[in-house]
Amino acid sequence: MRIIAALIAGVAFAQAALAEEAVTYDFGGSFEDATFAVESAIVDQGLVIDYVSHVGEMLNRTGEDVGSDVSLFDAADVFLFCSAVVSREVMEADPMNVVHCPYGIFVASMDGKVVIGHRDYPDGPMDKVETLLDDIIQDAIAD
């Protein structure tokens, strides 16, 4: 019975992970303008960017090494950061919300189109994180 329960729990977890989607917004400028706007909007909120992951560069650099000739992005960066205030709120509601930290906003350029977005978090306490991320993105788009 324990094995069956563990398998069911594993399948449910995998389905939840696959159901996770991105919330995206079109950006009317260049990739460089979008990354500058996102970085500025994060800092303007009084937050510190912990790391910028250059996902697009990594994928372009390693494609041949993994046997792929598919170009996914012209460019793609993910800005990782945390908010002490919002993180405390969501983790006091459920300490396992730690799994979602740090938070990320991505900028991606594909086929001449630039998008800014973030992952779609579970409903409930994580709505506060989504509001923060949406506010930052709206500030970046407005610039």
ABEGO torsion letter per residue (X at the ends): XAAAAAAAAAAAAAAAAAABBBBBBBBABBAAAAAAAAAAAAAAAGBBBABBBBAAAAAAAAAAAAGBABBABABBBBBBBBBAAAAAAAAAABAAAAAAOBBBBBBBBBGGBBBBBBBBBBBEAAAAAAAAAAAAAAAAAAX
